[in-house]
């Protein structure tokens, strides 16, 4: 039985981050998954914002995540509702709840769309999908 | 009475034909709908002194005013977000009339949603990886249906509600559309088996969980309750209206508290319900979040949302799934017709008619008034 591997539709949009989101994508190039952290109250927020939603501070640093979490929800695209999806359906997209709390959108590299389930424990892997563009993907881990 | 409760009325409603290719501009669709609504009210176009529209609508108030021959536009405005702002517009217009800023306000929506911009297409409504899309679109979340399917899948996991329940609601609405000659699916029935066998668009959404794509227009005319009594039509009072934006927890639950506090009635007093169904499953989620039922799955399993069920009739013109996708204005029109006794799937003896236009973003309660 051949092992199933995720094949990312190459024409999907690449991230065009705003200035405040840049550090997230810069860290990915160094194979680190980071989340915006309020320096005053310690709250994590993702996606990043200009102001801390908890204490309204505007001073932040970037906290490295363990990269571990579990599948919180998922969808499977069957109809190619975007030109990039033609020939690449079904395509599963997952929402991962990181162990530290924040949720990130991603894909599972080793679980076929029909086998994705909520609660599956996962950890981050880094995939250079284009020159200088690294995305955080996830693979299944044992409990 | 609090705020504008029962001081303002919906005095006219109107719509165009619904089609896949209108052959008209969006402005022409809005104007045609406005003329129908003003005829319905018995009000001359030049009496209109207020105009409000969906922020996403392409026909400016200035263009509409010029076409209507308005001599003195005293009040205009828009509510920003997406399609989900119909009831918020009613709230804004009613507040303006109650405050004396305008006397006759028209709310309009005209859109070529099938032959023009198709909201379900990621290359139309996507962000090209920019803004918040930087975090989602590279992974294949590209359209409104993607984000909402993610929410729906989680809710299925948490509550045990299934695609079959979603299908039951789609079938109930189709049955309503089969009585409504304006409806896109007037002459096409739908069975639960057909719903379940329909192709998956974005799992868990099957084809018949998704709204239509429609070319068309709709309009409402609002005026004071005193003006309504002069017009000789059945009186439809705005008993309550509420908005609900970002915050903690369900927008519908937060909005419901404001709405029912203003209305000073209970959930059980509501006779008929319209709920924004961009995706049918959200009708069932909203029924729970607004507090109408604890378990919407049981309600649809027992046929409780059918117009003749004596329970909670929902989307009695067919809704976005089976009548037309006019971003909630068709729900507001149907909510009004139910109060007047003019629906094609009329619920008996309606006093209170509830309408949500965005799964919490906004909602109204209309009441039958005494002439």
Interface residues (C-beta under 8 A of the other chain):
Chain A: X9 X12 X13 X14 X15 X16 X17 X18 X21 X24 X25 X46 X47 X72 X73 X74 X75 X76 X77 X78 X79 X81 X82 X83 X84 X85 X90 X91 X93 X95 X104 X105 X106 X107 X118 X129 X135
Chain B: X120 X121 X122 X123 X126 X127 X128 X129 X130 X131 X132 X133 X134 X135 X136 X137 X138 X139 X140 X141 X142 X143 X145 X146 X149 X150 X151 X153 X154 X157 X199 X200 X201 X202 X203 X204
